[in-house]
């Protein structure tokens, strides 16, 4: 099968990639500690070809209005690939490449490629969207569910953002930028120097989520897990900050999770 689970290893780190379950990272174990919440909907899934909520499930490409299914009414959320089967293209002991061809309900033909590269103290995730035909707006992001506890106290989330997107009653950014507020959060932050968020499980592990992108959503309103989501634009960004995928220019992004034992 082209979509069986893939196991990557480096030092005492082990990653499970699940092409058949939305192209997600199903597990990340460091020295026997499982960092990601387990379950078919969890781990860390790709958000593509858009991230977070898309207002009313609609977006424009030029003058053309497209309507997507409302999988989180009244909005569409997190793209179309997290429930799909991806195909394994290439694997080695510490690297895997998987692909997904965009199909309905996404209205444009294209391909998404994910690369997972595991080192002894870091996991690098790279994603690219290319078009086979017309140009279209797209976003790339990652939605990891990190366990709130690793056998001890709650994880601590540390970051310094330039701003916080004001969140409306519909959970979408209003367009106003605020000084960052204390949590709990289900909020998008701007980090123009690149995403840089540190998760610390006291006495266990420190993990840094980094990306050259300047947008990150932090979600810590659940009891079991917290999410730190680097992405190429804010929620509803297909409408407010579109990044075009063209025949000569794909959309690419990378995030690196690096760790050290405490």
C-alpha positions in Angstrom: 0.0 0.0 0.0 1.1 3.6 -0.7 -0.5 5.0 2.4 0.6 2.7 5.3 2.1 4.3 8.4 5.7 5.3 8.2 8.1 5.2 11.2 11.1 7.5 11.2 13.9 7.3 13.8 16.9 9.3 14.8 18.7 8.9 18.2 16.0 8.4 20.8 13.4 10.2 18.7 10.7 8.4 16.8 8.0 9.9 14.5 5.0 8.1 13.0 3.6 9.6 9.7 0.1 8.5 8.7 -0.4 9.1 5.0 -3.7 7.2 5.1 -5.1 9.4 8.0 -4.9 12.9 6.6 -1.1 13.0 6.1 -0.7 13.7 9.8 2.1 13.1 12.3 0.5 10.5 14.4 3.1 10.4 17.1 6.4 12.1 18.2 8.2 10.2 20.9 11.4 11.5 22.5 13.1 9.2 24.9 9.8 7.3 25.4 7.8 10.4 26.0 4.8 10.9 23.6 4.5 14.6 22.9 1.4 14.5 20.8 -2.2 13.8 21.8 -3.2 10.4 20.5 -6.3 9.6 18.4 -7.4 9.6 14.8 -8.3 13.4 14.8 -5.2 14.5 16.8 -1.4 14.1 16.4 -0.5 17.0 14.1 -2.4 17.5 10.9 -1.7 19.7 7.8 -4.0 22.7 7.2 -4.1 23.2 3.5 -5.1 24.8 1.1 -6.3 27.1 3.9 -5.8 27.5 7.6 -8.4 27.9 10.4 -11.8 29.3 9.7 -12.9 30.6 6.2 -15.8 33.1 6.6 -19.0 31.4 5.4 -16.9 28.9 3.5 -16.4 31.4 0.6 -13.4 32.9 -1.1 -12.7 35.0 -4.2 -10.2 34.2 -6.9 -10.3 37.4 -9.0 -14.0 37.9 -9.6 -15.0 34.3 -9.2 -16.7 33.4 -5.9 -16.2 29.8 -4.7 -18.3 28.1 -2.0 -16.9 25.3 0.1 -18.7 22.9 2.4 -19.4 24.3 5.9 -17.6 21.7 8.0 -17.6 24.0 11.0 -20.9 26.0 10.5 -21.2 28.9 9.7 -17.6 28.5 8.4 -15.3 26.1 6.6 -12.3 25.1 8.6 -8.7 23.8 8.3 -8.6 22.9 4.6 -9.6 19.7 2.7 -6.7 17.3 3.3 -6.8 16.3 7.0 -9.5 13.7 6.3 -8.0 12.5 3.1 -5.6 9.7 2.1 -2.1 10.9 1.0 0.4 8.8 -1.0 3.9 7.9 0.1 6.4 9.1 -2.5 9.7 8.4 -0.8 11.0 7.2 2.6 14.3 6.6 4.3 15.2 5.9 8.0 14.7 9.5 9.0 12.8 11.2 6.1 9.5 10.7 4.4 7.8 12.5 1.4 4.1 12.2 0.9 1.8 13.8 -1.7 -1.9 14.7 -2.1 -3.6 15.7 -5.3 -6.3 18.4 -4.7 -9.8 17.3 -5.7 -13.4 18.5 -5.1 -14.6 20.3 -3.1 -11.4 22.4 -3.7 -12.1 24.0 -7.1 -8.5 23.9 -8.5 -6.2 21.2 -9.7 -2.9 21.0 -7.8 -0.6 18.9 -5.7 0.5 19.3 -2.0 3.8 17.8 -1.0 4.9 17.2 2.6 8.4 16.4 3.7 9.2 15.1 7.2 12.8 15.2 8.3 13.8 13.8 11.7 17.1 14.6 13.5 18.1 13.5 17.0 16.8 16.8 18.5 14.5 18.3 15.8 11.7 17.5 13.4 11.4 19.7 10.3 8.1 19.8 8.4 8.0 21.3 4.9 4.9 21.7 2.8 4.4 23.0 -0.7 1.3 23.7 -2.9 1.7 23.7 -6.7 -0.9 24.2 -9.4 -1.4 22.1 -12.5 -3.5 24.7 -14.2 -5.0 28.0 -13.0 -3.5 30.2 -10.3 -5.3 30.2 -7.0 -5.0 31.6 -3.5 -3.8 29.1 -0.8 -2.5 28.8 2.7 -0.3 26.3 4.5 -0.2 25.6 8.2 0.3 22.9 10.8 -2.1 22.0 13.6 -0.2 20.0 16.3 -2.0 18.8 19.5 0.8 18.7 22.1 -0.1 16.9 25.3 -0.7 19.3 28.1 1.1 17.0 30.6 4.0 14.7 30.2 3.7 13.0 33.6 4.2 16.2 35.6 2.9 19.8 35.7 1.0 21.5 32.9 3.1 22.7 29.9 4.1 26.4 29.9 3.7 28.4 26.7 6.2 31.3 26.2 6.3 33.7 23.2 6.6 37.3 22.4 4.3 38.5 19.7 4.2 42.0 18.0 0.4 41.9 18.0 -2.7 39.8 18.6 -5.5 39.8 16.0 -8.7 41.0 17.6 -11.2 38.1 17.5 -14.8 38.8 16.6 -17.8 36.9 18.0 -17.6 34.7 14.9 -14.0 33.6 15.9 -12.5 35.4 12.9 -10.1 38.3 13.0 -11.8 41.7 12.8 -8.8 43.3 11.1 -7.8 45.2 14.2 -4.5 44.5 15.9 -4.2 44.5 19.7 -1.4 44.3 22.2 -1.1 40.6 23.1 -3.3 39.5 26.0 -2.8 36.7 28.5 -4.5 33.4 27.8 -6.4 31.2 27.6 -6.2 31.6 23.8 -7.9 30.6 20.6 -6.1 33.5 18.9 -3.9 34.5 16.0 -0.6 36.4 16.7 1.8 38.2 14.5 5.5 37.6 14.7 7.2 39.5 11.9 10.6 38.1 12.7 9.3 34.5 12.4 7.3 32.2 14.6 9.2 31.4 17.8 7.2 29.7 20.6 8.6 27.6 23.5 6.7 24.9 25.2 8.2 23.8 28.5 7.0 20.6 30.4 8.7 21.2 33.8 11.3 18.7 34.7 10.8 16.9 31.4 11.3 18.6 28.1 11.6 22.0 26.3 10.3 22.2 22.7 10.6 25.2 20.4 8.2 25.7 17.5 9.9 27.9 14.9 9.0 29.0 11.3 10.0 31.8 9.0 6.3 32.6 8.6 5.0 35.5 10.7 1.6 34.0 11.8 0.8 31.6 14.6 -2.5 30.5 16.2 -2.2 29.4 19.8 -5.1 27.3 21.2 -5.0 26.2 24.9 -8.7 26.0 25.8 -8.7 22.2 26.0 -8.0 20.1 29.0 -5.9 17.5 27.3 -3.7 19.4 24.8 -2.4 22.7 23.5 -1.9 23.8 19.9 0.8 26.0 18.4 0.0 26.5 14.7 2.5 28.2 12.4 0.8 29.3 9.2 1.3 31.4 6.1 -1.5 33.8 6.9 -4.3 34.5 9.4 -7.6 32.8 9.7 -9.8 33.8 6.7 -6.6 34.7 5.0 -7.8 33.5 1.6 -10.0 36.6 1.7 -7.9 39.1 3.6 -4.3 38.2 2.7 -4.3 35.9 -0.3 -1.0 34.2 -1.3 -1.3 33.1 -5.0 0.0 29.7 -6.2 0.9 30.2 -9.8 2.3 27.8 -12.5 5.8 29.2 -11.9 5.6 29.9 -8.2 4.4 27.3 -5.7 3.6 28.2 -2.1 6.1 26.7 0.3 6.5 26.9 4.1 8.6 25.1 6.8 8.3 24.7 10.5 10.9 23.1 12.8 10.3 21.7 16.2 13.5 21.3 18.3 13.7 19.9 21.8 16.0 19.3 24.7 15.5 17.1 27.8 15.4 19.0 31.1 
